[in-house]
Amino acid sequence: MNSNILQDNINQLALLAAVIIVALTVYVAGKYIKQMKTEKSEGVLAEENWDGIGEYKNELPSGWAYTFLGTMIWALWYWTAGYPVNAYSQIGEYNEEVAAHTKQFESKWASADKDTLLAMGEGVFLVQCAPCHGIAGDGMGGKAADLSVWGSAAGVLETIKNGSKGLGYPMGEMPAGLVSGDDAKAIAEYVANGMKGEQPAAFATCAGCHGPDGKGQGGMAPDLTKYGSPAFVADVLERGKKGFIGTMVSFKGRLTPIQEKAVGTYILSLSQGE
């Protein structure tokens, strides 16, 4: 970043405008103060008056007219040839630096091993997630979602019992208690096991939204085949979610893909006791 403010085009424009405004203010104020001392009001009064206060039918002062016209010309130039279309922008420079750093970060950690992802994910989790979900990810007694069961059959059972809302899928929110008992347990085990093995008959209830293969019918509903993987967590992070204590904002653009993978790896480790 440039330390000399005079090398910044925006600062130069601001300083130039400030000088012009001060000069015009001093000139106009001095001119009219002088007139107030030496001249008397004259001319034809308009017919309208307000509580006995009339107004002269004087022509618009040329200085005002030229200033107004100059302001319009300045505005047109400012938004077309000047800033922000054709000039330096501190915000633009910042965004370029962030994009360059993100690209470097993604390249550096593209092949990070699991231990590295766990460490990285824990750091992000403690800053971004723990304030609502708790340091242990247990949701602090029901105040937020219990992440310590995500990726396990217990997590699927919890979703079946309580439903799921706020992810913004076209198929809408999942109501609570669509199945129960042994049927719910069978579905939970099937999904948590990567949807391998014989599909429970009760899964037909889920297939109405998630599709017979559980892949979410092209984005209409969550892809259950991702359950238990960092990609499943990343999908929630990017979509945001309505919870018990408020709305979790989307982290899309706030976290890089590697960071999302790291957070997912760490969260899933909570249910595995790693």
N, C-alpha and C positions, 0 to 999 in steps of 0.2 A: 504494500500500500504506500502511496506517496505521502511523505511527511510534510512537504511544502504545500500549503493550502492554495498558493497562487498557481500551482501546476494543475490544479483541478478545475476543469472547465466550468463545472457547476458553481464552484465557489467564485470564480471570476465573474460569471453572470450575476450572481447574487450581490457581489460587491459593487459591480457596475450599476445595477438597478438601485442599490441603496444610495450610491452617490448621486444618481440622477434624481431620485425622490427627494433627498435632502436639499439639493440645489433648487429644484422646482418649488419646494415648500418655502424655503427662505425667500426666493424671488416673489412668489405670489403673495405670501404673507406681508412682505415689505411693501409691495405695490399697493395692496388694499389698505394697509394701515396708513400709508401716506395719503391715499384718497380720502379716507375717513377724516383726516385732519384738515384737509384743504378743500374738499368738495362737498356739496350738498345734494341730496337726492332730488332728481327732477325727471320729468317725463309724464306720460299719460298713465293714470291708474287703471288697472283692470276693473271690470264691473264687480267681480267676486271679491268678497272680503270675509275675514274670519274674526268675529268679535271686534269688529272695527279696525282690524289690521288689514291693509290693502297691499297690493303687489303692483309694481310698475311694469309696464309693457316694454321692458328693455330687451334689446337683442342679447342673445347668448354671448358671453364674453369669448372672444376668439381664442384666448389661452385655454379655456376649458374645452372648447371644441377640438382644438388641435391635440390637446392632451388625451381626450377620449379616443380620437382617431388613431393617435400614436399607440395607445394601449391595445386597440384592436389589432393593429399591424404587428405589434410585438407578440401578441398572443398567437396569431396565425404563424408567425415565424418560429416561435418557441415550440409549437407542437408539430411542425412539419420539418423544418430544416434544422432546428436547434435540438434541445433536449425534449423528449427522450429518444427521438428517432435517430438522430445523427450526432450524438455527443457522448462523452464519457459518462458512465454511471457507476457509482460506488456499489449499488446493489448488484448490477451486472457483473462487476469485477469480483464481488464476493461469491456470487453464484458460480462463476467460472472457476474460482479457486476451490470451492467445495466440490464441484464436479471432478476437477483434476485430482483432488485428494481422495475422493471416493474411488475413482478409477485405480489409483495407486494402491489403495487399501484392498480393493477386491482382488487385484493382481497378486498382492503379497500373500494373502491368506486363502487363495483359491484352492489350495491343496492342504488346508489345515487338518490335522488329525483330530480324533475325538477329544483327547485331553485338552487340546488348544480350544476347540469349540466349546467345551464345557466351561473352561475358565472365562472365555470371552462372554459366553451366554450368561454366566452367573453375574458378571459385572454389569451387563445391561439390565438384567432382571432386577437386581437390587436397586438400581436407580429408577427404572421406568415402571416396573411391575409391582415390586414389593409394597409400595405405599398403599395399594388397594388389596392386593392378594396376600400380603404378609410375607415375611422373610422366608418362611417355610413353604409358601405357595398354597397354604391350606384355606385361603379365603377369609381368614380371621373370623371364624365362627359364623359363616354364612353371609358375611357382609359383601363378599365377592365370590366369583367362581372358585371352586377348590381345584387348583391345578395339580395338586399332588396325586390325583387319580387319573389324570389325562394319559391316554395311551394304554390304559388297562381296561379289563372288563368292567371294573367298578366304575370307571368314568362313563362308559356307555350306559350302564344301568342308571347312573345318576341323571344322564340326559333323558333317558326314556321316562324316568319317574317325574322329572321337573319340566321337561320340554326344553326347547331351545328357541330363543328369539333374538332379534336385533342384528342378524348377520346380513340382512338385505338381499337374500336370494329371491329370484322371481317366484318360486313356489310358495314363498311366505314362511311364516313361523311354524315350528313343530309344536303341536299341542302336547300337554303332559298326559302321561298314562295311557298311551295308545295300546300298549300291551302290558301285561304284568305276569307275576309268578314265574313259572318254569319257562314260559315263552320268552319273557324278557331276558332271563338268564341265558337261554340258548342263543338269542340274537346277540347279546353282549359278548359271549364267548366267540361267536362266529366272526363278528366285526373285529374284535381285539386280536384275533388270530390271523388277521390279514385276509379275511373272507376266504379261507382255504377250507377244504373238506366239504362235507355235505351241507347244503344250505337248509336251515330250519324252515319248516312250513310257515311259521309265524313271520318270516321275513317278508312275506307277501304284503304285509301292512306297510313295511318300509319302502318296498319297491314302487309303491304308488307315486312317491316323490323322488326317491334316490335311484330308481330304475332297477330292473332285475339284476343287473351286474353291480349295483351300488355305486356307480361312477357319477351319479348326479345328473344324468340326462343332459350332458353338454353345458353344465354350469347353471342349470335350473335349481339345483339343490346341492348341498355339500357332497363331495366325493368321498365316500366312506372307505375306498380302497387306500386313501392316504392316511387313514387313522393310525396313530402310533408312529408316525414319521414326522420329522421336522417340517415337511411341506404342509402338513395339516395345521400345525401351529402358525406357520407363515401366512396361511390363507386367512386365519382369524385376525392376525396382526394387521394385515393389509385392508381388511374389511371394516375393522372396528366392531364394537358389540355393545348392545344395551344390557346393562347389568342391574343388580339389586341396588347399588349405591350411585348409579349414574351411567353415563355413556363412555365407554372406552373409545377414544379417538382412533382413527386409522393411523398406523405407523408407516404407511406407504410413503416413501420419500424421506421419512425420518430415520429409518434404519436401512442399511444396505442389505442386499440379498444374503451376504455372508453373515451379517449380524442377525438377520431373521432366522437363518439356519442354526446359528449358535444358540439363540434364545430357545428355539424349538428343541434342540438337543439337550439343553439344560433342563427345561421343563419336563421333558419326557423322562429324564434321569431321576426326577423326584419320585415317580411311582415305582421306579426300579431299585430305589435305595442306593444309588451310586454316589 
